[in-house]
């Protein structure tokens, strides 16, 4: 499948309506889409229902431009690379039936989506546990050796200050608890 473009600037509701026009069923079954979610303005997810029963998760990669927008539709049997599908949608659809290649790809994709969300939850929990005075080791940080520990001097809503750097939660690999309390940092 390729990309489909429209020459009008789009909105999320336009995307929903446009996508629904693209799916027809030769046997006369009523196909509807529910629980549509736009994630990061790049991924559009929804559950396809056939005669009211959840069947499959659909995904459209989305591209917005000033004078047009487009989408590339696929379902989970394509084994999408994107793993930002909301978990609520995975919980709505039944297990993937069959043993074919598409069914295998869908099962593997669902496992990757669940692993992605578990890793994000673990990263968030690790970030929430960081307190001023703790030491952190970074991952994926350019210019800082991976075995170097930095002392946290302050914590903001989405980042910490450590070693003169403002560090986002996704870069924290490990936390060592401070041997002293935060009140004793100045001394």
C-alpha positions in Angstrom: 0.0 0.0 0.0 1.1 3.5 -0.8 0.5 7.0 0.6 -2.8 8.8 0.0 -2.8 12.6 0.0 -5.4 15.3 0.0 -4.9 18.9 -1.0 -6.6 20.5 1.9 -5.0 21.2 5.3 -6.1 18.5 7.6 -7.4 18.1 11.1 -7.7 15.0 13.2 -11.5 14.7 12.5 -10.7 15.0 8.8 -8.3 12.2 9.0 -10.8 9.9 10.7 -13.4 10.6 8.0 -10.9 10.2 5.2 -9.6 6.9 6.5 -13.1 5.5 7.0 -13.9 6.1 3.3 -11.0 3.9 2.2 -12.3 0.6 3.7 -15.1 -1.3 2.0 -16.2 -4.8 2.5 -17.3 -6.8 -0.5 -19.6 -9.1 1.6 -21.7 -6.2 2.8 -20.4 -6.3 6.4 -20.6 -3.1 8.3 -17.1 -1.8 9.2 -16.7 0.9 11.7 -13.7 2.4 13.4 -13.7 3.3 17.1 -11.3 4.6 19.7 -9.2 6.6 17.3 -6.0 8.1 18.8 -3.5 10.4 17.2 -0.1 9.9 18.8 2.6 12.5 18.3 1.0 13.8 15.0 2.7 10.9 13.2 0.7 7.8 14.2 -3.1 7.4 13.9 -4.4 4.2 15.7 -7.9 2.8 15.8 -9.8 -0.4 16.2 -11.6 -1.8 13.2 -15.0 -3.4 14.1 -16.8 -5.7 11.8 -20.5 -5.9 12.5 -19.8 -4.4 15.9 -17.1 -6.9 17.0 -13.5 -5.7 17.4 -11.4 -7.4 14.8 -8.0 -5.7 14.2 -5.9 -2.7 15.1 -5.4 -0.3 12.2 -2.5 2.1 11.9 -2.0 5.1 9.6 1.4 6.8 9.4 0.4 10.5 9.0 2.2 13.4 7.4 1.0 17.0 7.7 2.2 19.7 5.3 1.1 23.3 5.0 -1.1 22.7 2.0 -1.8 19.0 2.2 -1.7 16.0 4.4 -1.4 12.3 3.7 -1.6 8.9 5.3 -0.4 5.4 4.7 -2.8 2.8 6.0 -1.8 -0.7 7.4 -3.2 -3.1 9.9 -1.3 -5.0 12.6 -0.8 -8.0 10.3 1.8 -5.9 8.4 3.9 -5.9 11.6 4.2 -2.1 11.8 7.5 -0.6 13.0 5.7 1.9 15.2 5.2 0.7 18.7 3.4 3.7 20.2 -0.1 2.2 19.9 -2.1 2.8 23.1 -2.3 -0.3 25.3 -6.1 0.3 25.7 -6.5 -0.5 22.0 -4.6 -3.8 22.4 -6.8 -4.8 25.2 -9.9 -4.3 23.1 -9.1 -6.7 20.3 -9.2 -10.5 20.5 -6.0 -12.7 20.2 -4.7 -12.9 16.7 -6.1 -16.0 15.0 -4.3 -18.2 12.5 -0.8 -19.4 11.8 0.0 -17.4 8.7 2.8 -14.9 8.2 0.5 -11.9 8.9 -0.8 -13.5 12.1 2.8 -14.1 13.3 3.8 -10.5 12.5 0.8 -9.2 14.4 1.6 -11.3 17.5 5.3 -10.2 17.4 4.1 -6.5 16.9 1.8 -6.7 19.9 4.6 -8.1 22.0 6.9 -5.2 20.9 4.1 -2.7 21.8 3.7 -4.2 25.3 7.5 -4.3 25.8 7.8 -0.6 24.7 5.2 0.5 27.2 6.7 -1.6 30.0 10.2 0.0 29.3 8.6 3.5 29.3 6.9 2.8 32.6 10.1 1.5 34.1 12.0 4.6 32.9 9.3 6.9 34.4 9.5 5.0 37.7 13.3 5.3 37.7 13.0 9.1 37.0 10.4 9.6 39.8 12.7 7.9 42.3 15.6 10.3 41.6 16.2 12.9 44.4 18.7 15.7 44.7 21.9 14.2 46.1 21.6 10.9 44.2 24.0 10.0 41.5 22.9 9.0 38.0 24.6 7.1 35.2 23.5 8.2 31.7 22.6 6.2 28.6 22.7 7.5 25.0 24.4 10.7 26.0 26.9 12.2 23.6 30.1 13.5 25.1 29.7 11.7 28.5 31.4 8.4 29.2 28.8 5.7 30.0 30.5 4.7 33.2 30.6 8.2 34.6 28.3 9.1 37.5 26.8 12.6 37.9 25.4 14.0 41.2 21.9 15.4 40.9 21.7 19.0 42.2 18.0 19.7 41.3 15.0 18.0 39.9 12.4 19.6 37.6 9.2 18.3 36.2 10.7 16.4 33.2 14.5 16.6 33.8 17.2 16.7 36.5 20.2 18.9 36.8 23.4 16.9 37.2 27.0 17.8 36.6 26.1 21.0 34.8 23.8 19.2 32.4 20.0 19.2 32.2 19.1 15.5 31.7 15.8 14.2 30.5 14.3 11.0 32.0 15.0 8.9 28.9 18.8 9.4 29.4 18.9 8.0 33.0 20.2 4.5 33.0 20.8 3.9 36.7 20.5 5.6 40.0 22.7 5.4 43.1 21.1 6.6 46.3 22.9 9.4 48.1 24.8 8.5 51.2 23.9 11.8 52.7 20.6 13.6 52.7 19.8 16.5 50.4 20.0 19.0 53.2 23.6 18.1 53.8 24.8 18.7 50.2 26.1 22.2 50.8 28.5 21.0 53.5 
